[in-house]
């Protein structure tokens, strides 16, 4: 069966740290590793890669190596405690290492359906934002639920959209840290992942 083309990402960045075992399916093991991708602003995004042991030798160290990565941005509900936690990662389909660091790349294309009413808001500086959750179908009846952010005019437009609307978007995967209150006296630094939209287009269902 041919893989869907409704979820395509291409990243170029630097591997940071080592591999951490995630899970196994049948006799194939999957590992997590971090990829640092620079923005034009010189800030960086740290993207989690999910990669099979069949694509790379996880016993070797690739820390500091430059990698070109192709894959799909996916979500996974991790069960634990009283609440489920949504894990977002780039599922690697192809990876290639290069000697020199070319222009940093962070591109993603998604084709899916709005599964929650978009939330329109403004930052303290007055910048307009809309939060969208996009359901992107996968093979075998599965789907990934991807948080996306629209800005400016796209945010205003997104605020008029409805659950079930069919969208195609282009953008980049970004990471951001935030403080999560875990008790009256304690907070914990966590990382959120989302797609920052550069182009948004509604499609006919």
C-alpha positions in Angstrom: 0.0 0.0 0.0 1.3 3.4 -0.9 2.1 5.9 1.9 -0.2 8.9 2.1 1.1 12.3 0.8 -1.0 14.4 3.2 1.8 14.7 5.8 5.3 15.5 4.6 8.1 17.2 6.4 11.7 18.0 5.5 14.2 19.1 8.2 17.9 19.9 8.1 19.6 20.3 11.4 22.1 19.1 14.0 21.7 15.9 16.0 21.8 16.6 19.8 22.5 13.9 22.3 22.0 10.2 22.0 19.2 7.7 21.2 16.5 6.8 23.8 14.5 3.6 23.4 10.8 4.4 22.8 9.0 1.2 21.8 9.0 -1.9 19.7 6.5 -3.1 17.1 6.9 -6.8 16.4 10.7 -7.2 16.1 11.4 -3.6 15.1 12.7 -1.1 17.7 12.2 2.6 17.6 14.2 5.3 19.3 13.9 9.1 20.0 16.7 11.6 19.3 16.7 15.4 19.2 17.4 17.5 16.1 18.3 21.2 16.5 17.0 23.4 13.6 17.9 27.1 13.5 15.3 29.7 12.5 16.1 32.8 10.4 16.0 34.8 13.7 18.9 32.6 15.0 16.6 31.1 17.6 16.5 27.3 17.5 13.8 24.6 17.5 14.5 21.3 19.1 12.4 18.6 17.3 12.0 15.1 18.5 12.8 12.4 15.9 11.3 8.9 16.1 13.6 6.6 14.1 13.8 2.9 13.5 16.9 0.9 14.2 16.6 -0.3 10.6 17.5 3.2 9.3 20.4 4.0 11.6 22.9 2.3 13.9 21.7 3.4 17.3 24.8 2.1 19.0 26.9 4.9 17.3 27.0 8.5 18.4 25.9 11.1 15.9 25.9 14.0 18.4 26.9 17.2 16.5 26.3 15.6 13.0 24.3 17.4 10.4 21.3 15.4 9.1 18.8 15.8 6.3 15.5 14.2 7.5 12.3 13.4 5.6 9.2 12.1 7.4 5.8 12.7 8.9 4.8 14.8 11.9 2.8 12.5 14.1 1.0 12.4 17.4 0.8 9.6 20.1 -1.3 9.4 23.2 0.9 8.3 26.0 -1.2 6.7 28.9 0.0 7.4 32.4 -1.4 8.6 35.7 -4.8 10.3 35.6 -4.4 11.9 32.2 -3.2 11.0 28.8 -0.2 13.0 27.4 0.0 13.8 23.7 3.5 13.2 22.3 4.5 14.9 19.0 7.5 13.8 17.0 8.8 13.6 13.4 8.5 9.9 12.3 11.6 9.5 10.1 11.3 7.8 6.8 14.6 8.8 5.3 17.8 10.3 6.9 21.1 11.3 5.3 24.2 12.8 6.9 26.2 15.6 5.2 29.7 16.9 6.0 28.9 20.6 5.8 25.9 22.5 7.2 23.8 23.7 4.3 21.0 26.2 4.7 18.8 25.2 7.6 15.5 23.8 6.4 12.2 23.3 8.3 9.3 22.7 6.0 6.0 20.8 6.5 2.9 20.2 4.4 -0.3 18.9 6.0 -3.7 18.0 4.4 -6.4 17.4 7.0 -9.6 18.4 8.8 -10.3 20.8 11.7 -11.3 18.7 14.6 -11.8 21.4 17.3 -13.2 24.9 17.0 -10.3 27.3 16.3 -9.4 29.6 19.2 -8.7 33.2 18.2 -6.7 35.4 20.6 -4.2 38.3 20.8 -0.8 38.4 22.4 0.0 41.2 25.0 1.7 43.0 22.1 -1.5 42.8 20.0 -0.4 40.1 17.5 -3.4 38.1 16.3 -3.2 34.3 16.6 -5.5 31.4 16.0 -5.0 27.9 17.4 -6.1 25.0 15.2 -6.1 21.3 15.8 -5.8 19.5 12.5 -6.7 15.8 12.1 -4.5 14.2 9.4 -5.5 10.8 8.3 -2.9 8.0 8.3 -3.1 4.6 6.7 -5.1 1.7 8.3 -7.8 4.1 9.8 -5.5 6.0 12.1 -5.1 9.8 12.4 -2.6 12.3 13.8 -3.9 15.3 15.7 -1.5 18.2 15.0 -1.7 21.6 16.8 -1.1 24.5 14.4 -0.9 28.3 14.8 -2.1 30.8 12.2 -0.9 34.5 12.4 -2.3 37.8 11.4 -4.8 37.7 8.5 -4.6 33.9 8.5 -5.6 34.0 12.2 -8.6 36.2 11.5 -9.6 33.9 8.6 -9.1 30.7 10.7 -11.4 32.1 13.4 -14.3 31.8 10.9 -13.7 28.2 10.1 -15.6 25.2 11.5 -15.0 21.7 12.7 -14.9 19.4 9.7 -13.5 22.0 7.3 -10.8 20.6 5.0 -7.5 22.5 5.1 -4.1 22.3 3.4 -1.3 24.1 5.2 2.4 24.8 4.8 4.7 26.0 7.5 7.4 24.9 9.9 7.6 22.7 13.0 8.4 24.8 16.1 9.2 24.1 19.7 8.6 26.3 22.7 9.1 26.0 26.4 6.4 26.8 29.0 5.9 26.5 32.7 3.4 23.9 33.9 2.1 24.2 37.4 2.2 20.8 39.1 1.3 21.9 42.7 0.6 25.0 44.7 4.4 25.6 45.1 6.0 23.8 42.1 6.2 24.4 38.4 7.8 22.3 35.7 9.4 23.4 32.5 7.9 21.5 29.5 8.2 21.7 25.7 5.3 22.1 23.3 5.4 21.3 19.6 3.2 22.8 16.9 3.2 23.9 13.3 3.6 27.6 12.6 1.5 28.2 9.4 2.9 30.2 6.5 0.2 29.3 4.0 -3.4 28.2 4.7 -5.9 27.1 2.1 -9.4 25.7 2.5 -10.4 22.8 0.2 -13.7 21.4 -1.0 -14.7 18.3 0.9 
